[in-house]
Amino acid sequence: MQYIVEARGLTKTFGDIRAVDGISFHILPGECFGMLGPNGAGKTSTIRMSYGFSPMTAGSLRIFGHEVNGNWRDIKSRIGVCPQDNNLDPDLTVAENLELYAHYFEIPKEEARRRTKRLLEFISLEHRRDAKVTELSGGLMRRLVITRALINNPELLILDEPTTGLDPQSRHQVWERLEELRFRGLSTLLTTHYMDEASRLCDRLVIMDYGKILVEGKPADLIKTYVGRDVIEVAAPSRELQDFVVAQHMEHENLSHRLVIYTHEGEKNFREISTRFSNVGCTLRMASLEDVFLKLTGRGLRE
C-alpha cells in the first residue's frame, strides 16, 4: 500500500535545539492522523516540514509516494493547509480571499467562484461572503482559513490546531464538516490541544514530547493500554488511603492534594474506597485521552 505520508528518521534542528528528533510515522489513505504534545514537543515543526514551509534537517519524507526534495510543486498542488495563524488578506472580502487563493492553483475564474460558493455553504459562511475579513470575529476567521485550505480539492488536508479560538458551537460544526470530509475519503494530518477533538476525529495518533514520539495508536487502544477503563479521583486523600493504594499495587498518581487512580475495575474499587476511606470528594469517571496525555507528558506547565 502506498502511504499518503511516510516519514522516516525525520529531524529538524534549530542551532543546538533538536525540535524534531528522528521520528517515523505514516498516514494511510482516507485516514485522520493526529499529533498531540505539549508546547515545544515538535508538532508544528513536523507539520511545517510536511507542507514545505520549513526544510527538514535530516531523514526521509515522502508524500503521495514522492520524495519531497525536488517535488514540492506537484505535492503542494494536491494538499490543503490550515496553519496556526490566520494569515488572511485583510483588504479583501471573505469570497475574494478564496477566489484569489484559487488563482495560485491556476483554477479558472468561473470555477473558483463556483467552488467558493459551495465551500462557504459547506462551512456556513455564505451569509458573510461580502464582508471584509476585518469585520469577522476570530472564530469566523478561523473557519475561513479552514475553508480556504479546501479550495483546490486537496487529497491531503493539513490542519495545525484548526479550532483554536472557536466557541463550542463553531467547534462542533467544524468537527462535523471534517468528519464528512473523512467519510468522503480525504486524508488528514491534524495537530490539536483539544483531547476531545483528537478522540473524535483521529483514526490513529501519536503523542510527542521533546521532539520524540512517545506512543502511537488508536485513541481507544491508547486509553485502554496506558490508563485503563476508569479513573477514580479523591480530593485531599488520607494517609491511610494512600498506603492502601500502594499496598494494593493500584496504578495511580499522587498529586498530594489529589489522588488519581487508574483501574479496570472502577465500580468495585470506587465502592471500596468511598466506603472505607472517603465518601466526600471521591469521584468515578471514564478514562480519557487526556489522562493518557497527562500521564505520559506530565502535568507541569511548559514555556
C-alpha positions in Angstrom: 0.0 0.0 0.0 1.2 3.5 -0.9 1.1 5.8 2.1 -0.2 9.3 1.8 2.7 10.5 4.1 5.7 8.5 5.1 8.4 9.9 7.4 11.5 8.0 8.4 14.0 9.5 10.9 12.6 12.9 10.3 14.7 15.5 12.0 14.6 19.3 12.4 17.2 21.3 14.3 17.5 25.0 15.1 21.1 25.5 16.1 21.7 23.2 19.0 18.0 22.5 19.5 16.5 19.3 18.1 12.9 20.3 17.7 12.1 17.0 15.9 14.4 14.1 16.8 14.3 11.3 14.2 10.7 10.5 14.2 8.9 8.0 11.9 5.3 7.7 11.1 2.9 7.1 8.2 -0.6 8.2 7.1 -3.0 5.8 5.3 -5.3 6.8 2.5 -8.6 8.3 4.0 -7.2 8.4 7.5 -7.2 11.2 10.0 -3.8 11.1 11.7 -3.3 13.2 14.8 -0.2 14.7 16.5 -0.5 15.6 20.2 2.0 17.0 22.6 2.8 19.9 24.9 4.1 23.2 23.6 7.5 22.7 22.2 7.0 19.0 21.6 7.8 19.3 17.9 4.3 19.1 16.4 4.3 22.3 14.5 7.8 21.8 13.2 6.7 18.5 11.9 3.7 19.9 10.3 5.6 22.7 8.6 8.1 20.3 7.1 5.1 18.3 5.8 3.9 21.2 3.6 7.3 22.6 2.6 7.2 25.7 4.9 10.4 24.5 6.7 13.1 22.3 5.1 13.9 19.1 7.0 17.4 18.8 8.5 17.7 15.0 8.1 15.7 11.9 7.4 13.2 11.0 4.7 9.8 12.4 3.9 7.6 11.0 1.2 4.2 12.5 0.3 1.9 10.7 -2.3 4.9 8.4 -2.8 7.2 11.2 -3.8 10.3 12.3 -2.0 9.6 15.9 -1.1 13.0 17.3 -2.3 12.5 18.4 -5.8 8.8 17.5 -6.0 7.2 20.3 -4.0 5.4 21.9 -6.9 3.4 18.8 -7.6 2.9 18.0 -3.9 1.6 21.4 -3.0 -1.0 21.3 -5.8 -2.5 18.3 -4.0 -2.5 19.4 -0.4 -4.6 21.9 1.6 -3.1 23.7 4.6 -4.7 25.4 7.6 -1.8 27.0 9.5 -1.9 28.1 13.2 -2.1 31.8 12.2 -5.0 33.5 10.5 -3.0 34.7 7.5 -5.9 36.1 5.5 -5.8 39.2 3.4 -7.5 41.9 5.5 -8.1 44.1 2.4 -10.3 41.5 0.7 -13.8 40.2 1.4 -14.5 36.6 2.5 -15.2 35.5 -1.0 -12.3 37.4 -2.5 -9.9 35.6 -0.2 -11.0 32.3 -1.5 -11.1 33.3 -5.2 -7.6 34.9 -5.0 -6.2 31.8 -3.3 -7.7 29.6 -6.1 -5.7 31.7 -8.6 -2.5 30.3 -7.1 -3.6 26.8 -8.2 -4.5 28.1 -11.7 -8.2 27.4 -11.1 -10.2 29.2 -13.8 -12.2 32.2 -12.5 -15.6 30.8 -13.0 -14.7 27.5 -11.4 -13.1 29.4 -8.5 -16.4 31.2 -8.0 -18.4 28.0 -8.0 -16.0 26.4 -5.5 -16.1 29.5 -3.3 -19.9 29.4 -3.2 -20.0 25.7 -2.5 -17.4 25.9 0.3 -18.9 28.9 2.0 -22.2 27.0 2.2 -20.4 23.9 3.4 -18.8 25.8 6.3 -21.9 28.0 6.9 -20.2 31.3 6.0 -22.2 32.2 2.9 -24.1 35.0 4.7 -20.7 36.8 5.2 -19.3 36.3 1.7 -19.2 40.1 1.1 -17.8 41.1 4.5 -14.3 42.3 4.9 -12.1 39.9 6.8 -11.5 42.7 9.4 -15.2 42.6 10.2 -15.1 38.9 11.2 -14.7 37.6 14.7 -11.7 35.5 15.5 -13.8 32.3 15.3 -15.2 33.2 11.8 -11.7 34.0 10.6 -10.6 30.6 11.7 -13.4 28.9 9.8 -12.5 30.9 6.7 -8.8 29.7 6.9 -10.1 26.1 7.1 -12.4 26.7 4.1 -9.5 28.2 2.1 -7.5 25.0 2.6 -10.2 23.2 0.6 -10.3 25.4 -2.4 -8.1 23.1 -4.5 -9.9 19.9 -3.7 -6.9 18.5 -1.8 -6.0 14.9 -1.4 -4.3 15.6 1.9 -5.6 18.2 4.4 -3.1 19.5 6.9 -4.6 21.2 10.0 -2.4 22.9 12.6 -4.7 23.5 15.6 -7.7 24.3 13.4 -10.3 25.0 16.1 -8.3 27.2 18.4 -10.3 30.3 19.3 -13.7 28.8 18.3 -16.7 28.7 20.6 -18.2 25.3 21.4 -20.9 25.5 18.7 -18.5 26.5 16.0 -16.0 23.8 17.1 -18.6 21.1 16.8 -19.8 22.4 13.5 -16.2 22.2 12.2 -15.9 18.7 13.6 -19.0 17.6 11.7 -17.6 19.1 8.5 -14.2 17.4 9.0 -16.0 14.1 9.7 -17.9 14.5 6.5 -14.7 15.1 4.5 -13.1 12.0 6.1 -16.2 10.0 5.1 -15.6 11.1 1.5 -12.0 9.7 1.7 -10.0 12.8 2.4 -6.7 12.1 4.3 -5.9 14.5 7.2 -2.9 15.4 9.3 -4.1 17.1 12.4 -2.4 18.8 15.4 -4.6 19.9 18.3 -4.5 20.7 22.1 -8.1 19.5 22.5 -8.2 15.9 23.6 -11.9 15.5 22.8 -11.2 16.7 19.3 -8.4 14.1 18.8 -10.6 11.4 20.3 -13.5 12.2 18.0 -11.6 12.9 14.7 -8.5 10.8 14.7 -8.3 7.2 13.5 -4.7 7.0 14.8 -2.5 9.4 16.6 0.9 9.9 18.2 1.8 11.7 21.4 5.1 13.6 21.1 7.4 15.2 23.7 10.8 16.8 23.4 10.8 16.1 19.6 10.2 12.3 20.0 7.2 10.1 19.6 6.2 8.5 22.9 3.3 6.3 21.8 1.2 5.7 18.7 -2.1 4.0 18.2 -5.9 4.4 18.1 -7.3 6.7 20.8 -9.4 3.9 22.4 -6.4 1.5 22.4 -4.1 4.1 24.0 -6.6 4.7 26.8 -7.0 1.0 27.5 -3.3 0.3 27.4 -1.9 3.3 29.4 -4.7 4.2 31.7 -7.5 1.6 31.9 -11.2 1.8 31.6 -11.9 4.0 34.7 -10.4 6.7 36.8 -11.1 7.4 40.5 -10.2 10.8 41.8 -10.0 11.5 45.5 -9.6 15.1 46.9 -7.4 15.5 50.0 -6.7 11.8 50.3 -5.8 10.5 53.8 -2.5 8.8 54.5 -4.4 5.6 55.2 -5.9 5.7 51.7 -2.5 6.5 50.1 -0.9 3.5 51.9 -3.8 1.2 50.8 -3.4 2.1 47.2 0.3 1.4 47.3 -0.3 -1.9 49.1 -2.8 -3.0 46.6 -0.4 -2.1 43.7 -3.1 0.1 42.1 -1.7 2.3 39.4 -2.0 5.9 40.4 -0.6 9.4 40.6 -0.3 11.0 44.0 -0.6 14.8 43.5 -0.6 15.4 47.3 -3.9 17.3 47.3 -5.5 14.8 45.0 -5.1 11.1 44.3 -5.7 9.8 40.7 -6.3 6.0 40.4 -6.3 4.2 37.1 -8.3 1.0 37.1 -10.1 -1.6 35.0 -12.5 -2.3 37.9 -13.8 1.1 38.6 -17.1 0.4 40.3 -15.7 -2.3 42.6 -12.7 -0.1 43.6 -14.9 3.0 43.9 -17.3 1.3 46.3 -14.4 0.1 48.5 -12.6 3.4 48.6 -15.6 5.6 49.1 -16.9 3.3 51.9 -13.7 2.7 53.7 -11.8 5.9 53.3 -13.7 8.8 51.8 -17.3 9.4 50.7 -16.6 13.1 50.2 -14.6 14.3 47.2 -14.4 10.8 45.7 -15.5 10.6 42.0 -15.5 7.8 39.4 -15.4 8.6 35.7 -14.4 7.0 32.4 -10.8 7.3 31.4 -10.0 9.7 28.6 -7.2 10.5 26.1 -6.4 13.5 28.4 -5.5 11.1 31.1 -3.1 9.3 28.8 -1.6 12.6 27.7 -1.0 13.9 31.2 0.4 10.6 32.4 2.9 10.4 29.6 3.9 14.1 29.3 3.5 15.2 32.9 1.4 17.9 34.5 3.9 20.7 34.7 3.4 23.9 32.7 5.6 24.4 29.6 7.0 27.6 28.2 
